[in-house]
């Protein structure tokens, strides 16, 4: 459980960093994301999840 909380905390740091460092740019990025079709977002999300699973697998070996 401690490892999970550590990983979750690191994910939150990485996710929050662009918003802290470049708030104006992130607003522009979010506007562009809203314009993307749902299918593109689903494909991107799937690719990120698969990459994450691969990294977890490689890290556990």
C-alpha positions in Angstrom: 0.0 0.0 0.0 2.9 2.4 0.8 4.3 1.8 -2.7 0.9 2.5 -4.3 0.6 5.7 -2.4 4.1 6.8 -3.4 3.4 6.1 -7.1 0.1 7.9 -6.9 1.8 10.9 -5.3 4.4 11.0 -8.0 1.7 10.8 -10.7 0.0 13.7 -9.1 3.2 15.7 -9.1 3.9 15.0 -12.7 0.3 15.8 -13.7 0.3 19.0 -11.8 3.6 20.3 -12.9 2.5 21.7 -16.3 -0.4 23.5 -14.7 1.8 25.1 -12.2 4.7 26.0 -14.6 2.7 27.0 -17.6 -0.9 27.9 -16.7 -1.6 30.0 -19.8 -0.3 27.4 -22.2 -2.3 24.7 -20.4 -5.5 26.6 -21.0 -4.7 26.7 -24.7 -3.9 22.9 -24.7 -7.2 22.2 -22.9 -9.1 24.3 -25.5 -7.5 22.2 -28.3 -8.4 19.0 -26.5 -12.0 20.0 -26.3 -12.0 20.3 -30.1 -10.7 16.8 -30.7 -13.2 14.1 -31.7 -14.2 11.6 -29.0 -12.6 8.7 -31.0 -9.2 10.4 -31.1 -9.3 10.9 -27.3 -10.3 7.3 -26.8 -7.4 6.1 -28.9 -5.0 8.4 -27.1 -6.3 7.2 -23.7 -5.9 3.6 -24.8 -2.4 4.1 -26.0 -1.5 5.8 -22.7 -3.0 2.9 -20.7 -1.2 0.3 -22.7 2.1 2.2 -22.3 1.5 2.4 -18.6 0.8 -1.3 -18.3 4.0 -2.0 -20.3 6.0 0.2 -17.9 4.5 -1.5 -14.8 5.3 -4.9 -16.4 8.9 -3.8 -17.1 9.3 -2.4 -13.7 8.1 -5.6 -12.0 10.5 -7.9 -13.9 
